[in-house]
Amino acid sequence: MIIMLLAIIFCISGVVCFIIARIFKAPLESILHRLIPEDIGQAWLKYLQFAIYVVGISSGVNVWSIENYLTPDYNQDVSQPLLVLSSERWALEIYKTIIDTLSGIAWMLLVFFVIALIAYVIIRIFEAKQSRS
């Protein structure tokens, strides 16, 4: 049952990453085209899409929460039983996977967009100085 939960959570996280990578492909491509030369920009775009998958899946597949189904929490009462995978827990784990995947990707893209904005401002300043000369 745990293996099936892990596989389903992995697949759901992968699907969410695929959707987000497709949605953000054009914006990432246009930003990189503006900041970086064409040939290097395509390589960076592939790297960013790979990073979306890595960050999304590693954020969405929370091994620590799955571990709660296998081992008891020793900080609590010893007589308390292990968590059981009921339909409510399945729904909660799926919801947590989607939210955690989106959250991880959102933070990664936020960092990228902030750095890209700073780079864009620097490029604009240099372009303005060159046009005055």
N, C-alpha and C positions, 0 to 999 in steps of 0.2 A: 504494500500500500504506500509506503514511504517513497519507494523508487518511482511509482507512478506519479505521486505528487511532485516529486523533483522533476521528472520528465515533462509533466504538463506545465509546471511553472517556468521551466526553461523554454519551452515552446511558446508560451504566451509572451514571455519577455522578448524572445526573438521576433515575434510578429509585431509587437509594439515598436521595437527598434527598427524593423523594416519599414513600417509606416512612417515613423518620424524621419528616417533617413531619406525616404522618397519626398516627403513634404519639404524638407530643408535643403534638398540637393540644389535647386535653382538659386535660392538666396546665398548659399555658401559659395556656389560657383561664381556668382556675380561679384561677391565681395573679394574672393581670391583673385578673380580676373583683374579687378581694380588695383589690388595691392601687390600682386606677384606676377611675373611674366608667365605667358600661356603654358609653356611646357612644364614648368615647376608647379604652377597652379593646379594642373590636373593631378599631379602626384599628391599635393597637399589635400586636394578634395577627396581622393581615395583614402588618404590617411584619416581625415576627419570622419568619413563614413565608417571606417573601421573603428575609430574611437567611439563613435556613437554606439556601435554594437557592444564593444568591450565594457564601456561605462554602464550602458543600459542593462546588459545581462548581469554584470556583477552587482549592480544595485538592486535589480529585481529579484534575483535568486538569492534569497537571504538564508544562508545555511544555518545561521544561529537559530532562527525560528523553527526550522525543520528539525534541528537537534532536540528541541523540546519534546518532540514526539518519541524520541528514542531513549533519552536519559532524564531522570527526575531532577528537579531543581533542589539542590541540597540546602539552599538558603531558606526554603520554606519547610513546612511540616513534612516529616518523612512518610507519614501515613497517607499523604495526598497522592492519588494515582496519577499515572502519566496522562498527558493529553490524548484525547481520542479524536480521530479524524471523522467527525460527523459532517453532514451536509452543510451545516452552518460554518464549520471550520474551513471546509473547502472553499466556500464563497468568500470567507474572510481572507484566506491565503491568496486566492486569485485577485481579489481587490487590492490587497497589499502589494502583490507583484506588479500590477499595472501602475499603481501610484508610485511605488518606489522606482520602477523603471523610468517613468516620466520625470520624476524628481531628479534622478541622477543625470539624465540627458539634459534636462533644463539647466542644471548647474554647469555642466560642461559647455553647453552652448552659450550661456551667459558669460563665462570666462573668455571664450573665444571671441564673442562679439565685443566685449569691453576692450580686449587687446587689439582687435581689428579696428575699432573706433579710434583708439589712440594712434595706431599706425596710420590711419586715414588722415587724421588731423596733422600729423607730422609731415606726411606727403604733401598735403595742401599748403602747409607753411613753406616748404621748400619750393613748390611750384610757384607760389606767389612771389618769392624772392627772385626766382629765375625770370619770371615775366617782367619784373621791374628793371632787371639789368639789361 
